[in-house]
């Protein structure tokens, strides 16, 4: 009797659910997702395609009617390649490539080191240190820029510390040789904290039995790090590098607020040049074409990073 009841229960539990119930759950899921999908569609997808469309027009909002000019905006940009050393847009591309390489390498290494440090700390103290190290990521970028303006002042904290060891501090944001590195340090400090959490979560999910087996075979900490930790973290490393690259290419607020692209265009970035073309020079179509080219550049750089970092995973 009991066995027949159990068999009946099992057969009932494996019975396929009605199609109407599945459709109802799917509809409910889409209803819950609807607010996000609407925002994504209106403010991301539609705006992106609209921006591509604007790049084929000559637009000076408020003065004349939009005029379709085809690829002339793109031609105007590429014609500047013959005198790229004088073109603001191509100078901004060179600046952002230097900026991206330095910032992505710096923030990735520092984030990984901080994650390893937190993993080695006592579990009870880990939450406190994690909160302290994460503070730069949740601080307003404008507030951080104000703090670093004080740091980089010729009579600021950094130059004072350098003077204690007999090193004359430079005019950080007024010298073309130091302005871009100063923004690099600022961005590394603010973004490494976020990526630290990515690495920490990945490290905590690594299989412990591999480490135990390697230790039995006589592997030291360096061998464990290079032969187990780094290979298993390759997907996380690619994620951090890709997100860091996209964020670095889109750097705008610090360059606008702290240096406005100077001195001598040493901190001019593509987004700042796009902003200037649109709202200073009133060339919205040209600014849209610059945005499309910047997107293409970010896309191909990200694909190249995936092939280099994650191709054999």
Backbone torsions as a table, in degrees:
resi	resn	phi	psi	omega
1	UNK	NA	-48.8	-179.7
2	UNK	-65.6	-39.6	-178.6
3	UNK	-65.7	-37.8	178.8
4	UNK	-67.3	-35.7	177.4
5	UNK	-65.6	-39.6	179.1
6	UNK	-65.1	-43.0	178.4
7	UNK	-61.7	-40.3	179.6
8	UNK	-64.7	-39.0	178.9
9	UNK	-64.9	-41.8	-179.6
10	UNK	-64.8	-42.3	-179.7
11	UNK	-65.9	-33.7	178.3
12	UNK	-69.6	-39.4	-178.4
13	UNK	-67.7	-27.5	-179.7
14	UNK	-92.7	1.4	179.4
15	UNK	-68.8	131.9	-179.7
16	UNK	-60.8	141.8	-178.3
17	UNK	-74.9	150.1	179.5
18	UNK	-60.1	146.2	179.9
19	UNK	-62.5	-35.4	-179.2
20	UNK	-63.2	-37.7	178.8
21	UNK	-67.0	-40.5	178.2
22	UNK	-64.1	-42.3	178.4
23	UNK	-64.0	-37.8	179.2
24	UNK	-64.4	-41.4	178.4
25	UNK	-66.9	-39.8	178.0
26	UNK	-62.9	-43.1	179.0
27	UNK	-63.4	-42.1	178.7
28	UNK	-62.9	-39.6	179.0
29	UNK	-62.6	-44.5	179.9
30	UNK	-67.3	-32.7	177.0
31	UNK	-65.7	-40.0	177.0
32	UNK	-67.4	-33.3	-179.8
33	UNK	-82.2	-13.7	-172.7
34	UNK	-55.3	-46.5	-179.9
35	UNK	-57.8	-44.1	179.7
36	UNK	-66.6	-42.6	-178.6
37	UNK	-64.9	-36.0	177.9
38	UNK	-65.6	-47.0	178.5
39	UNK	-61.6	-43.6	179.1
40	UNK	-62.2	-43.7	-178.3
41	UNK	-67.4	-42.3	-175.5
42	UNK	-76.9	-47.4	-170.9
43	UNK	-96.1	-4.3	178.4
44	UNK	-123.5	-63.6	-174.8
45	UNK	-66.5	-52.3	-178.7
46	UNK	-62.3	-43.9	-179.2
47	UNK	-63.3	-38.6	179.6
48	UNK	-62.9	-48.4	179.1
49	UNK	-66.8	-36.0	177.9
50	UNK	-64.3	-38.6	177.6
51	UNK	-64.6	-39.7	175.8
52	UNK	-61.3	-41.6	177.9
53	UNK	-63.2	-39.3	179.4
54	UNK	-62.3	-27.5	-176.9
55	UNK	-67.5	-12.5	178.5
56	UNK	-98.3	10.4	-177.9
57	UNK	-125.1	155.6	168.4
58	UNK	-97.6	114.1	-172.0
59	UNK	-129.9	124.4	169.3
60	UNK	-129.8	89.4	-168.7
61	UNK	-53.5	126.3	176.1
62	UNK	94.8	-4.5	-176.9
63	UNK	-116.0	-56.8	179.1
64	UNK	-132.3	165.2	178.5
65	UNK	-70.7	146.7	177.4
66	UNK	-56.3	139.2	-177.4
67	UNK	-123.7	123.5	179.4
68	UNK	-72.0	125.4	-178.5
69	UNK	-127.6	9.5	176.6
70	UNK	66.5	-127.0	-175.3
71	UNK	-95.2	16.6	-175.2
72	UNK	-66.2	-33.5	176.9
73	UNK	-62.9	-41.2	177.6
74	UNK	-68.4	-38.3	176.6
75	UNK	-61.5	-41.1	179.6
76	UNK	-61.9	-37.6	179.5
77	UNK	-69.3	-46.9	-177.2
78	UNK	-73.0	-24.8	174.9
79	UNK	-65.2	-22.1	179.2
80	UNK	-73.7	-11.2	-179.8
81	UNK	-63.1	-27.6	-179.8
82	UNK	-67.4	-23.3	174.8
83	UNK	-132.7	53.8	-174.4
84	UNK	-61.2	-27.7	-179.2
85	UNK	-68.4	-15.4	178.9
86	UNK	-109.5	-9.0	-177.6
87	UNK	-85.0	126.2	-178.8
88	UNK	-61.9	-40.6	-176.0
89	UNK	-66.8	-44.7	-178.3
90	UNK	-72.3	-31.4	172.4
91	UNK	-63.4	-40.3	179.2
92	UNK	-65.4	-34.6	177.7
93	UNK	-65.3	-44.5	178.2
94	UNK	-61.8	-44.1	179.3
95	UNK	-59.8	-44.1	-174.7
96	UNK	-73.4	-28.0	174.8
97	UNK	-66.5	-44.3	175.7
98	UNK	-61.3	-45.4	-178.2
99	UNK	-61.3	-45.3	-176.3
100	UNK	-65.3	-44.6	-179.2
101	UNK	-59.7	-48.7	-177.5
102	UNK	-67.1	-44.9	-175.6
103	UNK	-68.7	-45.2	-177.4
104	UNK	-64.6	-44.3	178.0
105	UNK	-63.3	-46.4	-178.3
106	UNK	-63.6	-47.7	-176.2
107	UNK	-70.2	-32.3	178.8
108	UNK	-67.5	-46.8	-179.9
109	UNK	-64.2	-46.8	-177.9
110	UNK	-66.0	-40.6	179.1
111	UNK	-63.1	-41.4	178.9
112	UNK	-66.2	-41.8	178.9
113	UNK	-64.1	-41.4	178.6
114	UNK	-65.6	-37.4	178.5
115	UNK	-66.0	-42.1	177.4
116	UNK	-64.1	-37.7	177.8
117	UNK	-64.3	-44.4	179.3
118	UNK	-64.8	-37.0	179.6
119	UNK	-64.8	-29.7	-178.5
120	UNK	-84.6	-12.6	-178.3
121	UNK	-79.3	154.4	176.5
122	UNK	-54.4	140.2	-174.6
123	UNK	-57.4	-37.3	-178.3
124	UNK	-68.9	-35.9	-178.7
125	UNK	-85.8	-11.3	-175.3
126	UNK	-62.1	-40.9	-179.2
127	UNK	-63.5	-38.8	179.8
128	UNK	-65.2	-49.8	-179.2
129	UNK	-66.1	-35.0	178.1
130	UNK	-63.4	-41.1	178.1
131	UNK	-64.9	-42.8	-180.0
132	UNK	-63.5	-45.7	-178.1
133	UNK	-70.2	-23.1	-177.6
134	UNK	-87.1	-9.8	-176.7
135	UNK	-55.1	-41.3	179.5
136	UNK	-58.3	-28.9	-177.1
137	UNK	-74.1	-25.2	-177.2
138	UNK	-102.0	2.4	178.5
139	UNK	-86.5	140.7	179.5
140	UNK	-56.3	137.0	-178.9
141	UNK	-63.7	-32.8	177.8
142	UNK	-69.4	-40.6	177.4
143	UNK	-63.5	-41.4	177.1
144	UNK	-63.4	-40.7	178.9
145	UNK	-62.4	-39.8	177.6
146	UNK	-63.4	-41.1	179.1
147	UNK	-63.7	-43.8	-178.3
148	UNK	-73.6	-25.9	171.5
149	UNK	-60.5	-39.2	176.4
150	UNK	-68.7	-41.6	177.6
151	UNK	-60.4	-43.8	-174.0
152	UNK	-84.3	-2.3	176.7
153	UNK	-58.8	143.0	178.9
154	UNK	-54.1	-28.7	175.4
155	UNK	-105.3	24.4	-175.9
156	UNK	-85.7	-171.1	-174.0
157	UNK	-63.9	-45.1	-175.2
158	UNK	-63.0	-47.7	179.8
159	UNK	-66.8	-30.7	176.9
160	UNK	-66.2	-43.9	178.5
161	UNK	-64.5	-38.8	177.5
162	UNK	-65.0	-35.6	-179.9
163	UNK	-66.9	-25.0	179.1
164	UNK	-66.2	-25.8	178.3
165	UNK	-107.6	16.3	174.2
166	UNK	79.8	18.4	179.2
167	UNK	-103.6	121.8	177.2
168	UNK	-71.5	123.4	-178.7
169	UNK	-77.4	143.6	179.4
170	UNK	-80.3	172.2	169.8
171	UNK	-85.8	90.3	-166.3
172	UNK	-53.7	-52.1	-173.5
173	UNK	-93.9	1.5	178.7
174	UNK	-111.0	-4.6	179.8
175	UNK	-107.5	123.4	-179.3
176	UNK	-59.6	-22.8	-179.7
177	UNK	-80.1	-18.7	-175.0
178	UNK	-118.2	-14.1	-174.9
179	UNK	-64.5	-48.3	-179.6
180	UNK	-67.3	-44.5	174.2
181	UNK	-58.3	-32.6	177.7
182	UNK	-64.2	-41.7	177.0
183	UNK	-68.8	-31.7	176.4
184	UNK	-61.9	-47.0	179.6
185	UNK	-61.2	-40.5	178.9
186	UNK	-61.2	-46.3	-177.4
187	UNK	-71.0	-35.7	175.9
188	UNK	-62.1	-42.1	-178.2
189	UNK	-65.5	-37.1	-175.9
190	UNK	-82.7	-28.5	-174.3
191	UNK	-97.7	-23.8	-178.6
192	UNK	-61.8	-31.3	-178.3
193	UNK	-64.6	-39.9	178.9
194	UNK	-65.3	-47.1	-177.9
195	UNK	-70.9	-20.7	174.1
196	UNK	-58.2	-42.2	179.6
197	UNK	-65.6	-36.4	177.2
198	UNK	-60.6	-48.2	-179.3
199	UNK	-66.7	-38.6	-179.0
200	UNK	-63.1	-43.3	178.4
201	UNK	-63.6	-39.7	179.9
202	UNK	-68.9	-40.1	-179.3
203	UNK	-64.7	-38.6	-179.3
204	UNK	-68.4	-19.3	179.3
205	UNK	-94.0	-1.6	-179.3
206	UNK	-68.4	140.9	-178.5
207	UNK	-66.9	125.5	-178.1
208	UNK	-73.3	-25.6	-176.9
209	UNK	-65.7	-29.7	177.0
210	UNK	-64.3	-42.6	178.8
211	UNK	-65.3	-41.4	-179.8
212	UNK	-64.6	-41.2	178.7
213	UNK	-65.5	-40.2	179.7
214	UNK	-67.4	-38.2	178.0
215	UNK	-65.6	-36.1	176.8
216	UNK	-63.4	-34.6	179.3
217	UNK	-79.9	0.9	176.0
218	UNK	95.5	13.9	179.9
219	UNK	-74.1	137.6	175.9
220	UNK	-91.0	-177.3	-175.6
221	UNK	-63.6	-37.6	-179.2
222	UNK	-66.1	-41.4	177.5
223	UNK	-64.6	-39.5	177.7
224	UNK	-62.1	-41.1	-177.6
225	UNK	-68.3	-46.6	-174.3
226	UNK	-79.2	-30.4	-174.0
227	UNK	-101.9	-16.0	-179.8
228	UNK	-121.4	-56.0	-173.6
229	UNK	-63.0	-53.9	-176.5
230	UNK	-62.7	-48.5	178.3
231	UNK	-59.0	-39.6	-179.5
232	UNK	-73.5	-20.7	180.0
233	UNK	-91.3	4.7	-176.6
234	UNK	-57.4	-42.5	176.0
235	UNK	-61.0	-39.3	178.4
236	UNK	-69.3	-37.8	177.5
237	UNK	-62.8	-42.9	177.8
238	UNK	-62.7	-42.1	178.8
239	UNK	-60.8	-45.9	-179.3
240	UNK	-64.6	-44.1	-179.2
241	UNK	-65.3	-42.1	-179.5
242	UNK	-65.7	-48.7	179.0
243	UNK	-64.8	-38.4	177.5
244	UNK	-64.2	-38.7	178.8
245	UNK	-65.5	-45.8	179.7
246	UNK	-61.5	-43.5	178.8
247	UNK	-65.6	-38.7	-179.1
248	UNK	-67.2	-41.0	178.8
249	UNK	-64.3	-25.0	-178.0
250	UNK	-97.9	16.5	-179.2
251	UNK	-64.2	125.1	-177.1
252	UNK	-139.5	-51.4	-167.1
253	UNK	-63.8	-42.5	-179.6
254	UNK	-66.5	-41.8	179.4
255	UNK	-65.2	-37.6	-180.0
256	UNK	-71.8	-43.7	-172.4
257	UNK	-80.2	-36.7	-171.9
258	UNK	-93.4	-36.8	-174.5
259	UNK	-129.9	-17.6	-176.2
260	UNK	54.3	35.6	177.0
261	UNK	89.3	-11.4	-178.1
262	UNK	-94.3	-175.3	-6.4
263	UNK	-79.5	145.4	179.5
264	UNK	54.1	39.0	176.5
265	UNK	62.1	20.0	-177.9
266	UNK	-71.5	-20.7	177.9
267	UNK	-117.8	19.5	177.2
268	UNK	-70.6	126.6	-178.9
269	UNK	-114.8	160.0	-179.9
270	UNK	-56.5	-42.8	-179.8
271	UNK	-66.0	-35.9	177.1
272	UNK	-67.6	-38.8	177.3
273	UNK	-68.3	-37.7	175.5
274	UNK	-62.8	-43.1	177.3
275	UNK	-60.3	-44.6	-179.5
276	UNK	-65.1	-41.5	179.9
277	UNK	-63.5	-36.5	-177.1
278	UNK	-80.8	-51.8	-169.1
279	UNK	-100.8	-15.4	174.7
280	UNK	-97.9	-45.9	-177.8
281	UNK	-96.1	-8.5	177.2
282	UNK	63.5	33.4	176.6
283	UNK	-109.5	79.0	-173.9
284	UNK	-71.2	-34.8	177.6
285	UNK	-65.8	-41.7	177.6
286	UNK	-65.4	-39.9	177.3
287	UNK	-63.0	-39.5	177.9
288	UNK	-64.5	-39.3	177.3
289	UNK	-63.9	-40.1	175.8
290	UNK	-61.6	-39.1	179.5
291	UNK	-64.0	-41.1	179.1
292	UNK	-63.7	-43.9	179.3
293	UNK	-64.8	-37.4	177.2
294	UNK	-64.8	-40.5	177.2
295	UNK	-61.7	-44.1	179.6
296	UNK	-61.7	-41.9	178.9
297	UNK	-62.7	-46.0	178.6
298	UNK	-62.3	-40.5	-178.8
299	UNK	-60.9	-48.7	-176.9
300	UNK	-71.4	-33.8	175.9
301	UNK	-64.4	-41.2	179.1
302	UNK	-65.1	-41.5	177.5
303	UNK	-62.0	-42.5	178.8
304	UNK	-62.9	-39.4	178.3
305	UNK	-63.5	-39.9	179.2
306	UNK	-64.0	-39.7	-179.3
307	UNK	-67.4	-35.1	-177.7
308	UNK	-78.3	-43.7	-170.9
309	UNK	-89.8	-42.7	-165.6
310	UNK	-116.6	13.1	-170.3
311	UNK	-70.2	-34.4	-175.0
312	UNK	-100.4	8.9	-176.2
313	UNK	-71.2	NA	NA
